[in-house]
Amino acid sequence: SAPPTSFSVDVKPIMQANCASCHGWSTDYQQVRNKVDQVLDRIQRPSGTAGFMPQGGNPLTTQQIALIQKWKDEGFAQ
């Protein structure tokens, strides 16, 4: 079976590429774990609506969003 989705291998690269330039905390495991519901809410909003992230950037792909959700669902492996 496949290893669990992990922050360091799967989630952190997404956060570094799309979030860290504005949100420095977004590459810190504990910070992202604590704010994962907020992150998921913001990245799933329609582009151009209030609170959409990444602001001024391209929306994350469906696969990237699913990977962050899977990380949460699997219990936040580091």
C-alpha positions in Angstrom: 0.0 0.0 0.0 1.1 3.6 -0.6 2.6 5.6 2.3 0.4 8.2 3.9 0.3 11.6 2.5 2.8 13.7 4.4 3.4 17.4 5.0 7.1 17.4 4.1 6.8 15.3 0.8 3.3 16.3 -0.5 1.9 19.4 1.1 4.9 21.6 1.8 5.9 21.9 -1.8 2.4 23.1 -2.7 2.5 25.6 0.1 6.0 26.8 -0.9 5.1 27.3 -4.5 1.7 29.0 -3.9 1.5 30.5 -0.4 4.9 31.2 1.2 5.7 34.4 -0.7 2.8 36.1 1.2 2.3 33.7 4.2 5.7 32.8 5.6 4.0 30.5 8.2 2.7 28.3 5.3 5.8 26.1 5.2 5.6 25.3 9.0 4.0 22.0 9.7 2.3 23.0 12.9 1.0 26.3 11.5 -0.5 24.6 8.4 -2.0 21.8 10.5 -3.6 24.4 12.8 -5.0 26.4 9.9 -5.8 23.6 7.4 -9.6 24.2 7.5 -9.0 27.9 6.7 -6.5 27.0 4.0 -8.9 24.6 2.4 -11.8 27.1 2.6 -9.7 29.8 0.9 -8.2 27.7 -1.9 -11.6 26.3 -2.9 -13.3 29.6 -3.3 -14.0 30.7 -6.9 -11.2 32.9 -8.3 -11.9 36.6 -7.8 -14.3 36.2 -4.9 -13.5 37.6 -1.5 -11.0 35.6 0.4 -9.8 33.6 -2.5 -6.2 32.3 -2.2 -3.7 32.6 -3.7 -4.7 36.3 -4.0 -3.6 37.5 -7.5 -2.4 34.0 -8.3 -3.6 31.0 -10.2 -6.0 28.7 -8.4 -4.5 25.5 -7.1 -5.4 22.4 -9.2 -8.0 20.0 -8.2 -5.3 17.5 -7.5 -3.4 19.9 -5.2 -6.5 20.6 -3.2 -7.4 16.9 -3.0 -3.8 16.2 -1.7 -4.2 18.7 1.1 -7.6 17.3 2.0 -6.2 13.8 1.9 -3.3 14.8 4.2 -5.9 16.1 6.7 -8.2 13.0 6.3 -5.2 10.7 6.9 -4.2 12.3 10.1 -1.6 15.0 9.3 1.6 12.9 8.8 4.6 15.1 9.1 
